[in-house]
């Protein structure tokens, strides 16, 4: 498993955990932090440098 996959997996897990905590505690701030982490996940997934991955 390469570093990119590990980072994406950790970002997704962190976002889900923060969403769960935020909704359970009704904390808008924690939900916003989870959304920011999710945005980081999607930007890393979709807009990473293709030259590095292609070899």
C-alpha distances in whole Angstrom, upper triangle without the diagonal:
4,7,8,7,7,10,11,11,13,15,16,16,19,21,21,22,25,26,27,29,30,32,33,35,36,35,34,33,30,29,30,27,25,26,25,21,21,22,20,17,19,20,16,15,18,20,17,18,18,19,16,13,16,16
4,6,6,7,9,10,11,13,15,16,17,19,20,22,23,25,26,28,29,30,32,33,35,36,34,34,32,29,29,29,26,24,25,23,20,20,21,18,16,17,18,14,13,17,17,14,15,15,16,12,10,13,13
4,6,5,6,9,10,11,12,14,15,16,18,20,21,22,24,26,27,28,30,32,33,34,32,31,29,26,26,26,23,21,22,21,17,18,18,15,13,16,16,12,12,16,16,13,14,15,16,12,11,15,15
4,5,5,6,9,10,11,12,14,15,17,18,20,21,23,24,26,27,29,30,32,32,30,29,28,25,25,24,21,20,20,18,15,15,15,13,10,12,12,8,9,12,12,9,11,12,14,11,9,13,14
4,6,5,6,9,10,11,12,14,15,17,18,20,21,23,24,26,27,29,30,31,30,29,27,25,24,24,21,19,19,19,15,15,16,13,11,12,13,10,9,13,14,12,14,14,16,14,12,15,16
4,5,5,6,9,10,11,12,14,15,16,18,20,21,22,24,26,27,28,30,28,28,26,23,23,23,20,18,19,18,15,15,16,14,11,14,15,12,12,15,17,14,16,17,19,16,15,18,19
4,5,5,6,9,10,10,12,14,15,16,18,20,21,22,24,26,27,28,26,25,23,20,20,20,17,15,16,15,11,12,13,10,8,12,12,9,10,13,14,12,15,16,18,15,15,18,19
4,5,5,6,9,10,11,12,14,15,17,18,20,21,23,24,26,26,25,24,22,20,19,19,16,14,14,14,10,10,11,9,6,9,10,7,7,11,13,11,14,16,18,16,14,18,19
4,5,5,6,9,10,11,12,14,15,17,18,20,21,23,24,25,24,24,22,19,19,19,17,14,15,15,12,11,13,12,8,11,13,11,10,14,16,15,18,19,21,19,17,20,22
4,5,5,6,9,10,10,12,14,15,16,18,20,21,22,23,22,22,20,17,17,17,15,12,14,14,10,10,13,11,9,12,14,12,12,16,17,16,19,21,23,20,19,23,24
4,5,5,6,9,10,11,12,14,15,16,18,20,21,22,20,19,18,15,14,14,12,9,11,10,6,7,9,7,6,9,11,10,10,14,15,15,18,20,22,20,19,23,24
4,5,5,6,9,10,11,12,14,15,17,18,20,20,19,19,18,15,14,14,12,9,10,11,8,6,10,9,6,9,12,11,11,14,16,16,20,21,24,22,20,24,25
4,5,5,6,9,10,11,12,14,15,17,18,19,18,19,18,14,14,15,13,10,12,13,10,9,13,12,10,13,16,14,14,18,20,19,23,24,27,25,23,26,28
4,5,5,6,9,10,11,12,14,15,16,17,16,16,15,11,11,12,10,7,10,10,7,8,12,11,10,13,15,14,15,18,20,20,23,25,27,25,24,28,29
4,6,5,6,9,10,10,12,14,15,16,14,14,13,10,9,10,8,4,7,8,6,6,9,10,9,11,14,14,14,17,19,19,23,24,27,26,25,28,30
4,5,5,6,9,10,11,12,14,15,14,15,14,11,10,12,11,7,9,11,9,8,12,13,11,14,17,17,16,19,21,22,25,27,30,28,27,30,32
4,5,5,6,9,10,11,12,14,13,14,14,10,10,12,11,8,11,13,11,11,15,15,14,17,19,19,19,22,24,24,28,29,32,30,29,32,34
4,5,5,6,8,10,10,11,10,11,10,6,6,9,7,5,9,10,9,10,13,14,14,16,18,19,20,22,23,24,28,30,32,30,30,33,35
4,6,5,6,8,10,10,9,10,10,7,5,9,8,6,8,11,10,10,13,15,14,16,18,19,20,22,24,25,28,30,33,32,30,34,36
4,5,5,6,9,10,10,12,12,9,8,12,12,9,12,14,13,13,17,18,17,19,22,22,22,25,27,27,31,33,36,34,33,36,38
4,6,5,6,8,8,10,11,7,8,11,11,9,13,15,14,15,18,19,19,21,23,24,24,27,28,29,33,34,37,35,34,38,40
4,6,5,6,5,7,8,5,5,9,9,8,11,13,13,14,17,18,18,20,22,23,24,26,28,29,32,34,37,36,35,38,40
4,6,5,7,8,10,8,7,11,12,11,12,15,16,15,18,20,20,21,24,25,25,27,29,30,34,36,39,38,36,40,42
4,6,8,11,12,10,10,14,15,13,15,18,18,18,21,23,23,24,27,28,28,30,32,33,37,38,41,40,39,42,44
4,5,9,10,9,10,13,14,13,16,18,18,19,22,23,24,25,28,29,29,31,33,34,38,39,42,41,40,43,45
4,6,9,9,9,12,13,13,15,17,18,19,21,23,23,25,27,28,29,30,32,33,37,39,42,41,40,43,45
4,5,6,7,9,10,11,13,15,16,17,19,20,21,23,25,26,27,29,30,31,35,37,40,39,38,41,43
4,6,5,6,9,10,11,12,14,15,16,19,20,21,23,24,26,27,28,29,33,35,38,37,37,40,42
4,5,5,6,9,10,11,13,14,15,17,19,20,21,23,24,26,26,28,31,34,36,35,35,38,40
4,5,5,6,9,10,11,12,14,15,17,19,20,21,23,24,25,26,30,32,35,33,33,36,38
4,5,5,6,9,10,10,12,14,15,16,18,20,21,22,24,25,29,31,34,33,32,35,37
4,5,5,6,9,10,10,12,14,15,16,18,20,21,22,23,27,29,32,31,31,34,36
4,5,5,6,9,10,11,13,14,15,17,18,20,21,22,25,28,30,29,29,32,34
4,5,5,6,9,10,11,12,14,15,16,18,20,20,24,26,29,28,27,30,32
4,5,5,6,9,10,11,12,14,15,16,17,19,23,25,28,27,26,29,32
4,5,5,6,9,10,11,12,14,15,16,17,20,23,26,25,25,28,30
4,5,5,6,9,10,11,12,14,15,16,19,22,24,23,22,26,28
4,5,5,6,9,10,10,12,14,15,19,20,24,22,22,25,27
4,5,5,6,8,10,10,11,13,17,19,22,21,21,24,26
4,6,5,6,8,10,10,11,14,17,20,18,18,22,24
4,6,5,6,9,10,10,14,16,19,18,17,20,22
4,5,5,6,8,10,13,15,18,18,16,19,22
4,5,5,5,7,11,13,16,16,15,18,21
4,6,6,5,9,11,14,13,12,16,18
4,6,6,10,10,14,13,12,14,17
4,6,9,10,13,14,12,14,18
4,6,8,11,12,12,14,17
4,6,9,9,9,11,14
4,5,6,7,9,11
4,5,5,6,9
4,6,5,7
4,6,6
4,6
4
